[in-house]
Amino acid sequence: MKASTRGAHTSQAEVVSIDREGIWLLVDGKEYFLRHEDFPWFRQATLDSILTVELLPDDQLYWPDLDVDLSLDSLACPEPFPRIYK
């Protein structure tokens, strides 16, 4: 039997710390560190913009105020996912 609609996504993403070096995220009990050097679009962002992060059902993190989305796979194993920033 299949459900007609998908249920609510219950996983959470939370920014737990921000410092001069980067941002610490907690997603489903696992910590990730996003260095400003590697993710420069967060460096000049406002605190509210950084704290407003959503975990989408396809394991994507999304910052709507910054229009930034990142795959959890790219944070866990960044080598296969080159970041391009202009």
C-alpha positions as CSV (number, residue, x, y, z in Angstrom):
1,M,0.0,0.0,0.0
2,K,1.3,3.4,-0.9
3,A,0.5,6.7,0.7
4,S,-1.0,9.3,-1.6
5,T,1.2,12.1,-0.3
6,R,4.5,12.2,1.4
7,G,4.6,12.8,5.1
8,A,6.3,15.8,6.7
9,H,10.1,15.8,6.8
10,T,11.0,15.5,10.5
11,S,14.7,15.9,10.2
12,Q,16.2,19.2,11.5
13,A,19.1,21.4,10.5
14,E,20.4,23.9,13.0
15,V,23.2,26.4,13.0
16,V,24.9,25.9,16.4
17,S,27.8,28.2,16.2
18,I,29.3,31.0,14.0
19,D,32.8,32.3,14.4
20,R,35.6,34.0,12.4
21,E,36.5,30.7,10.7
22,G,33.1,29.4,9.7
23,I,29.7,27.9,10.6
24,W,28.9,24.8,12.6
25,L,25.8,23.0,11.6
26,L,24.0,20.1,13.4
27,V,21.9,18.0,11.0
28,D,20.2,14.8,12.3
29,G,22.8,14.5,15.2
30,K,25.8,15.0,12.9
31,E,28.0,18.1,12.9
32,Y,29.3,19.8,9.8
33,F,31.8,22.7,9.6
34,L,31.5,25.1,6.7
35,R,34.7,27.2,6.6
36,H,34.3,30.7,5.3
37,E,37.3,30.1,3.0
38,D,35.4,27.3,1.3
39,F,31.9,28.8,1.5
40,P,32.5,32.6,1.1
41,W,28.9,33.5,0.5
42,F,28.3,33.2,4.2
43,R,31.2,35.5,5.2
44,Q,29.3,38.8,4.7
45,A,25.8,37.4,5.4
46,T,23.7,38.7,8.2
47,L,23.2,36.5,11.3
48,D,19.5,36.1,10.6
49,S,20.2,35.0,7.0
50,I,22.7,32.3,8.2
51,L,20.4,31.1,11.0
52,T,17.5,30.6,8.6
53,V,18.4,27.2,7.2
54,E,16.0,24.5,6.0
55,L,16.6,20.8,5.5
56,L,14.8,19.8,2.4
57,P,13.5,16.2,1.9
58,D,16.3,15.3,-0.7
59,D,19.1,16.0,1.9
60,Q,19.6,19.5,0.7
61,L,20.3,22.4,3.0
62,Y,18.8,25.6,1.8
63,W,19.3,29.2,3.0
64,P,16.3,31.0,1.4
65,D,17.5,34.5,2.3
66,L,20.9,33.8,0.6
67,D,19.6,31.6,-2.2
68,V,22.2,29.0,-1.3
69,D,21.6,25.3,-1.4
70,L,24.1,22.6,-0.5
71,S,23.9,18.8,-0.5
72,L,24.7,17.0,2.7
73,D,26.8,14.6,0.6
74,S,29.0,17.5,-0.5
75,L,29.6,18.5,3.1
76,A,30.4,14.9,4.2
77,C,32.7,14.2,1.3
78,P,33.6,17.4,-0.6
79,E,36.2,16.1,-3.1
80,P,33.7,14.9,-5.8
81,F,31.8,18.2,-5.5
82,P,33.9,21.2,-6.7
83,R,32.5,24.5,-5.5
84,I,32.4,27.3,-8.0
85,Y,32.0,30.8,-6.7
86,K,32.2,33.9,-8.7
